[in-house]
Amino acid sequence: MLNWANKNPGYILILLIAVSFICADGLRVINYPPKAVHQWRQSDCMAYAKTYYQKGTGLFTPSTYNLAGREGRVVSEFPIIYFIGGQLFKVFGIHYLILRGLTFICFLLGLFYLYRFMGLWMKHSLITLFPIIILATSPFYYYYALNFLPNVPAISFSFAGLYYLVCYLRGGSTRQLIIGTLFVILATLLKPTDGGLLWVAYLGVCFFQFLQGKIKAKRAIAVAVSAMLISASIVGWYFYGEWYNGVNGNHENLQSIYPIWQMDHKYAVYVWKERILDFWSASYQQRTVLYFMVVLAVIYLVRLRVLHPFLRLITFLTFLGTIVYDILWYKAFSDHDYYLLVNIFPCILLLITVTEWFTNRLVPTISKKVIAGVGALLAVLVAISIYHNTKIQDERYHKPIFQYMNPDIYSAEPFLRQLGIKSTDVIVSVPDPSPNITLAAYGTQGYTESLSDEYFNINLYIKVGAKYLVICDSTYLNKPLYAPHTKKLMGKFRNNIFVFDLR
């Protein structure tokens, strides 16, 4: 049985991913609406997909439900996943499974190409599955793999791009260079940072190898042309986004850096100690696995000269890249753990580099008992990681600290339609500090408390066309700002969502 598993590790990989998915309650989670950690950002993504479905607009005319700008039009990342989701909604109806499923398919694609990438350097065996499973069961990586955000798809496409670009570098065809370039373009359009870091490290390796005479001029020129195309796509999308948001008067999405030098010393220390090392730390990986990673880092440094030159260098350059990235986006780490996902790159490359050294250099020289012992240790760490991921996923979805909004909002849209409220009618929805949580849940455009102040509030929104007030928290019924507008009750949904006519 063990011999069969060693000869067919791909089947074991599929089995372990399936086990992890089932243990983490994936069959239930994949049908969840936006909820738990970063419900705000999830809802923005869902709003893009639902408005594509409702409005029937083209790929390059994305919008959300919040009317802070003209007709809700706003853009951040390249919205291809939301556009595809909107088209699937037209066929199957609106199901959260569709958008979560799309990101999860991207996650699986990334693991597949990571598996193929490792196959370029070593013969596959059970031991070579370790880096992939550790990544797949990293709680915050897995969480966003089964979610609405673009980070994991961007990372996954960058794995695919790296595989094909390396194949070309090793003597592959122009076709592989083209495929790799297209994957990196897609990855960087989704997220320039998450999708581009591996590519930049790859270019660094190419540069050093060219100086060493390991890459012929013809291939170096082809890689340079590829790099120019990728760079042009990144710059082009950035300027399109700036133009699109400017024309539509909506600049709520972060389109620039969020650097450490914008923070005072105390806040920077707070983010490091209280958020990165404390609040988010359990989501990176189980503590024992993290300690094991430290051991591998020591091995990397001690055995540096005998490690594979390409893997050694790309690991180092990726590590340097993440340091630069962490400085430029450090301020975001306080409240957005998905900004930390970039830091998985040096970790996964470290695992791959040391695994290559072990399988290609050590395995032929050590006894089968030692190999079996190492395999047993890695199997225990995999089991620990799967268990830990299951625990953290349960906490993220069900712990009270991560429950922000009245869950009944996700069942209220049919009720609003029964009252005669169309998706194109303008509502004021409170309480909601985000642009789109409740509006996306109701499938109706309008305004929330986001960006509200003494001037931008319900009184102004009524003047510019708001027809209805939807309150999903009874404590708001008596708030001075809203109480004068609660005279015409149209109906109650489950006794905790109130709809009022503002006309």
C-alpha positions in Angstrom: 0.0 0.0 0.0 2.8 2.4 0.9 4.7 1.6 -2.3 1.5 2.3 -4.3 1.0 5.6 -2.5 4.6 6.6 -3.2 4.2 5.8 -6.9 0.8 7.6 -7.1 1.2 10.7 -4.8 -1.3 12.7 -6.9 -4.2 10.5 -5.7 -3.1 11.0 -2.1 -2.9 14.8 -2.7 -6.5 14.8 -3.9 -7.6 12.6 -1.0 -5.9 14.9 1.6 -7.4 18.1 0.0 -10.8 16.4 0.0 -10.4 15.4 3.7 -9.4 18.9 4.6 -12.4 20.3 2.8 -14.8 18.0 4.5 -13.3 18.3 8.0 -13.4 22.1 7.7 -17.2 21.9 6.9 -16.6 23.0 3.3 -19.9 21.5 2.1 -21.8 23.9 4.3 -19.4 26.9 4.1 -19.4 27.0 0.3 -23.1 28.0 0.5 -22.6 30.7 3.1 -23.3 34.3 2.2 -20.6 36.9 3.0 -20.0 36.6 6.7 -17.3 36.4 9.4 -13.9 37.9 8.9 -14.0 40.8 6.4 -17.6 40.5 5.6 -17.2 44.1 4.3 -14.8 43.2 1.5 -16.7 40.0 0.7 -19.9 41.9 0.2 -18.2 44.3 -2.2 -17.1 41.3 -4.3 -20.6 39.8 -4.2 -22.1 43.2 -5.1 -20.0 43.3 -8.3 -21.3 39.8 -9.4 -24.9 40.6 -8.5 -24.9 43.9 -10.3 -23.4 42.3 -13.4 -26.3 39.9 -13.3 -29.0 42.5 -12.7 -27.8 45.3 -15.0 -26.4 43.1 -17.8 -23.4 45.4 -18.1 -20.1 44.5 -19.8 -16.9 43.4 -18.2 -15.4 46.8 -18.2 -18.4 48.5 -16.6 -18.4 47.1 -13.1 -20.6 48.6 -10.3 -21.7 47.9 -6.8 -25.0 48.8 -5.0 -23.7 51.8 -3.1 -24.5 55.1 -4.9 -21.6 57.0 -3.5 -20.5 57.5 -7.1 -22.5 57.7 -10.3 -24.9 54.7 -10.7 -22.7 52.8 -8.3 -19.9 52.4 -10.8 -16.5 51.7 -9.2 -13.6 49.4 -9.8 -10.6 48.0 -8.1 -9.1 44.7 -9.2 -9.8 43.3 -12.7 -13.4 42.0 -12.2 -13.3 38.9 -14.4 -14.3 36.5 -11.7 -17.3 38.6 -10.7 -18.2 38.9 -14.4 -18.1 35.2 -14.8 -20.1 34.8 -11.6 -22.7 37.2 -12.9 -23.1 35.2 -16.2 -23.5 32.0 -14.2 -26.1 33.7 -12.1 -28.1 34.1 -15.3 -28.0 30.4 -15.9 -28.4 28.9 -12.4 -29.8 31.8 -10.4 -28.0 33.7 -7.6 -26.2 31.2 -5.4 -23.3 32.0 -3.1 -21.9 28.6 -4.0 -21.1 30.0 -7.5 -18.8 32.8 -6.4 -17.2 30.8 -3.6 -16.8 27.9 -5.9 -15.0 30.0 -8.5 -12.4 31.1 -6.1 -12.0 27.5 -4.8 -11.5 26.2 -8.3 -8.7 28.8 -8.7 -7.2 27.6 -5.4 -7.2 24.0 -6.7 -5.7 25.1 -9.9 -2.9 26.8 -8.0 -2.2 23.6 -6.0 -2.1 21.6 -9.2 0.5 23.9 -10.8 2.5 24.0 -7.6 2.6 20.2 -7.8 3.7 20.4 -11.4 6.3 23.0 -10.5 7.8 20.7 -7.9 7.9 17.9 -10.5 10.4 20.0 -12.5 12.9 19.6 -9.7 12.2 16.2 -8.1 10.5 13.0 -8.6 7.1 13.0 -6.9 6.6 11.0 -3.8 4.6 11.2 -0.6 7.3 13.5 1.0 7.0 16.0 -1.9 3.3 16.5 -1.0 4.2 18.1 2.3 4.8 21.7 1.0 1.5 21.7 -0.9 -0.6 20.3 2.0 0.9 22.8 4.4 0.0 25.6 2.1 -3.5 24.2 1.4 -4.3 23.9 5.1 -2.8 27.2 6.2 -6.0 28.6 7.8 -6.0 32.1 6.4 -5.0 30.9 2.9 -7.7 28.2 3.0 -10.2 30.7 4.4 -9.8 33.0 1.4 -9.6 30.1 -1.0 -13.3 29.4 -0.2 -14.3 33.0 -0.2 -15.1 35.9 -2.4 -11.9 37.9 -2.5 -9.4 37.9 -5.4 -6.1 37.3 -3.4 -6.0 33.5 -3.6 -7.0 33.4 -7.3 -4.2 35.9 -8.0 -1.7 33.8 -6.1 -2.9 30.6 -7.8 -2.5 32.1 -11.2 0.9 33.2 -10.3 1.9 29.6 -9.5 0.6 28.6 -12.9 2.5 31.4 -14.6 5.7 30.6 -12.7 5.5 26.9 -13.8 5.2 27.8 -17.5 7.8 30.6 -17.4 10.3 28.2 -15.7 9.5 25.6 -18.3 10.4 28.1 -21.0 13.6 29.0 -19.2 14.6 25.3 -19.1 14.4 25.0 -22.8 10.6 25.0 -23.4 8.6 26.3 -26.3 7.4 29.8 -27.1 3.9 28.5 -26.5 4.8 27.9 -22.8 6.2 31.4 -22.6 2.9 32.8 -24.0 0.8 30.7 -21.6 2.9 31.8 -18.6 2.7 35.4 -19.6 -1.1 35.2 -19.9 -1.3 33.6 -16.5 0.9 36.3 -14.9 -1.1 39.1 -16.6 -4.3 37.6 -15.2 -2.7 37.2 -11.7 -1.4 40.8 -11.6 -4.6 42.3 -12.9 -6.4 40.6 -10.0 -3.8 41.7 -7.5 -0.5 43.3 -8.6 1.1 42.4 -5.3 -0.2 38.9 -4.7 -0.1 38.0 -8.3 3.2 39.7 -9.2 5.7 38.9 -6.4 6.7 35.5 -7.7 7.1 36.9 -11.2 9.4 39.7 -10.0 11.5 37.1 -8.2 11.6 35.0 -11.4 12.8 38.0 -13.3 15.5 38.5 -10.7 16.7 34.9 -11.2 16.7 35.4 -15.0 18.8 38.5 -14.6 21.4 36.8 -12.5 21.5 33.7 -14.7 21.9 35.9 -17.8 24.9 37.6 -16.2 26.3 34.2 -15.5 25.9 33.2 -19.1 23.3 30.5 -18.3 20.6 32.1 -20.4 21.1 32.7 -24.1 20.4 36.2 -25.5 17.4 35.0 -27.6 15.6 33.6 -24.6 16.5 36.6 -22.4 15.0 38.9 -25.0 11.8 36.8 -25.1 11.6 37.0 -21.3 12.1 40.8 -21.5 9.3 41.1 -24.0 7.0 39.0 -21.8 7.9 41.3 -18.9 7.1 44.4 -20.9 3.7 43.0 -21.8 2.9 42.1 -18.2 4.1 45.5 -17.0 2.0 47.3 -19.6 -1.1 45.4 -18.6 -0.6 46.4 -14.9 0.0 50.0 -15.8 -2.9 50.0 -18.2 -5.4 48.6 -15.7 -4.2 51.1 -13.1 -4.8 54.1 -15.3 -8.1 52.6 -16.5 -9.2 52.2 -12.9 -8.2 55.7 -12.0 -10.0 57.1 -15.0 -13.1 55.0 -14.4 -13.4 55.9 -10.7 -12.7 59.5 -11.4 -15.4 59.8 -14.1 -17.9 58.1 -11.8 -16.8 60.1 -8.7 -16.0 57.1 -6.5 -12.6 56.7 -4.9 -13.5 54.5 -2.0 -11.2 51.6 -3.0 -7.6 51.6 -2.0 -5.5 51.9 -5.2 -2.1 52.8 -3.7 0.4 51.8 -1.0 -0.4 51.8 2.8 3.1 52.2 4.2 4.6 52.0 7.6 5.9 55.6 7.5 2.3 56.8 7.6 2.0 55.4 11.2 3.4 56.7 14.5 5.7 54.5 16.4 3.2 53.3 19.0 0.6 52.3 16.3 3.3 50.4 14.4 4.4 48.5 17.5 0.7 47.8 18.3 0.2 46.3 14.8 3.3 44.1 15.2 2.6 42.8 18.7 -1.2 42.8 19.0 -2.2 42.0 15.4 0.6 40.2 13.5 2.1 38.2 16.4 -1.1 37.8 18.5 -4.5 38.2 16.9 -3.7 36.9 13.4 -1.0 34.4 14.4 -3.2 31.3 14.8 -4.4 31.7 11.3 -1.0 31.4 9.7 -0.4 27.8 10.7 -0.4 25.6 13.8 2.5 26.6 16.2 4.3 23.2 15.8 4.3 23.6 12.1 5.6 27.1 12.4 8.5 25.9 14.6 9.3 23.3 12.0 9.4 26.0 9.4 12.1 27.8 11.5 14.1 24.6 11.5 13.9 24.4 7.7 15.0 28.1 7.6 18.1 27.1 9.6 18.8 24.2 7.2 18.4 26.6 4.3 21.1 28.9 5.8 23.4 26.1 6.9 23.2 24.1 3.6 22.9 27.2 1.4 25.8 26.2 -1.0 24.4 22.7 -1.7 20.8 23.7 -2.4 19.6 23.9 -5.9 20.8 27.2 -7.4 17.5 28.3 -9.0 15.3 27.4 -6.0 17.8 28.8 -3.6 17.9 32.1 -5.4 14.2 32.5 -6.1 13.5 31.7 -2.4 15.9 34.4 -1.3 14.6 37.0 -3.8 11.0 36.3 -2.8 11.9 36.8 0.8 13.4 40.2 0.0 10.3 41.0 -2.0 8.0 40.3 0.9 10.1 42.5 3.2 9.7 45.4 0.7 6.0 44.6 0.4 5.5 44.4 4.1 7.0 47.9 4.5 4.8 49.4 1.8 1.5 47.8 3.0 2.3 47.5 6.8 -0.5 49.8 7.9 -3.1 47.5 6.3 -2.1 44.6 8.5 -4.0 46.0 11.5 -7.4 45.1 10.2 -6.9 43.1 6.9 -5.2 39.8 7.3 -5.6 39.1 3.6 -2.9 41.6 3.0 -0.6 39.2 4.8 -1.2 36.4 2.3 1.8 37.6 0.2 4.1 36.2 3.0 3.2 32.7 2.1 5.5 32.9 -0.9 8.9 32.7 0.8 7.5 30.0 3.1 6.3 27.7 0.3 9.5 28.2 -1.7 11.5 27.4 1.4 9.6 24.2 1.9 10.1 23.3 -1.8 13.8 24.2 -1.8 14.6 22.1 1.3 12.3 19.2 0.1 14.3 19.1 -3.2 17.6 19.0 -1.2 16.3 16.2 0.9 14.8 14.0 -1.8 17.5 14.5 -4.4 20.6 14.8 -2.2 19.9 13.0 1.1 17.4 10.2 0.2 20.0 8.3 -1.9 22.5 8.4 0.9 20.5 7.5 4.0 18.8 4.4 5.3 15.1 3.5 4.6 14.5 3.7 8.4 15.5 7.3 8.5 13.4 8.1 5.4 10.5 6.4 7.1 11.0 8.4 10.2 11.1 11.7 8.3 7.9 10.6 6.5 6.2 9.7 9.7 7.1 13.1 11.2 5.8 14.9 8.1 2.6 12.9 8.2 2.1 13.9 11.9 2.6 17.6 10.9 0.1 17.2 8.1 -2.5 15.7 10.4 -1.9 18.5 12.9 -2.3 21.1 10.2 -5.6 19.6 8.9 -6.9 19.5 12.5 -5.8 23.1 13.2 -7.3 24.4 10.0 -10.6 22.8 10.9 -10.5 24.5 14.3 -9.7 27.9 12.9 -12.3 27.7 10.2 -15.0 26.9 12.8 -13.9 29.9 14.9 -13.9 32.3 12.0 -17.4 31.4 10.9 -19.0 30.9 14.3 -17.2 32.8 17.0 -19.3 35.8 18.2 -16.4 38.2 17.8 -16.6 37.7 14.0 -20.4 38.1 13.7 -21.1 41.7 12.7 -24.5 41.9 11.1 -28.0 40.6 11.5 -27.9 37.3 9.5 -31.6 37.7 8.5 -30.5 40.3 5.9 -29.6 37.5 3.6 -33.2 36.2 3.5 -34.9 39.6 3.2 -34.6 40.3 -0.6 -37.8 38.3 -1.6 -39.7 40.2 1.2 -38.6 43.6 -0.3 -39.7 42.5 -3.7 -43.1 41.5 -2.3 -43.4 45.1 -0.9 -42.9 46.3 -4.5 -39.3 47.5 -3.9 -37.3 46.9 -7.1 -33.5 46.5 -7.3 -33.3 49.8 -9.1 -35.2 51.7 -6.3 -33.0 53.7 -4.0 -33.0 52.7 -0.3 -31.3 53.9 2.8 -30.0 50.9 4.8 -28.9 51.0 8.4 -27.1 50.1 10.5 -24.3 49.4 8.1 -20.9 51.1 8.3 -19.8 49.4 5.0 -20.7 50.4 1.5 -22.4 47.1 0.5 -23.0 44.5 3.2 -26.8 45.1 3.5 -27.3 46.5 0.0 -25.7 43.4 -1.6 -27.8 41.2 0.7 -31.0 43.0 -0.3 -29.9 43.2 -4.0 -31.0 46.8 -4.0 -29.0 50.0 -4.7 -28.9 52.8 -2.2 -26.9 54.3 0.6 -25.6 53.1 4.0 -23.8 54.8 6.8 -20.5 54.5 5.0 -19.0 57.9 4.3 -21.8 59.5 6.2 -21.4 62.7 8.2 -23.4 65.8 9.2 -24.1 66.6 5.5 -24.1 63.1 3.8 -26.9 61.3 5.6 -30.5 60.2 5.2 -31.8 63.8 4.9 -29.7 64.4 1.8 -30.3 61.0 0.4 -34.1 61.6 0.5 -33.5 64.8 -1.5 -31.5 63.0 -4.2 -34.1 60.2 -4.6 -34.1 57.7 -1.7 -37.6 56.1 -1.5 -37.3 53.6 1.4 -35.6 53.2 4.7 -34.6 49.7 5.8 -33.6 49.2 9.4 -32.1 45.8 10.5 -31.6 46.7 14.1 -34.5 47.9 16.3 -32.2 50.1 18.4 -32.1 52.4 15.3 -35.8 53.1 15.4 -35.4 55.7 18.1 -32.2 57.3 16.9 -32.8 61.0 16.4 -31.5 60.9 12.8 -33.9 58.1 11.7 -36.9 58.4 14.1 -38.6 61.2 12.0 -38.5 58.9 9.0 -40.2 55.9 10.6 -43.8 57.1 10.3 -44.8 55.0 7.3 -44.1 51.4 8.2 -44.5 49.2 5.1 -43.7 45.9 6.8 -41.5 43.8 9.1 -39.4 40.8 8.2 -38.9 38.3 11.1 -39.6 41.1 13.6 -36.1 42.6 13.2 -36.0 44.1 9.8 -38.2 47.2 9.3 -39.1 48.8 6.0 -40.4 52.4 5.9 -41.7 54.5 3.0 -39.8 57.8 2.8 -42.0 59.4 0.1 
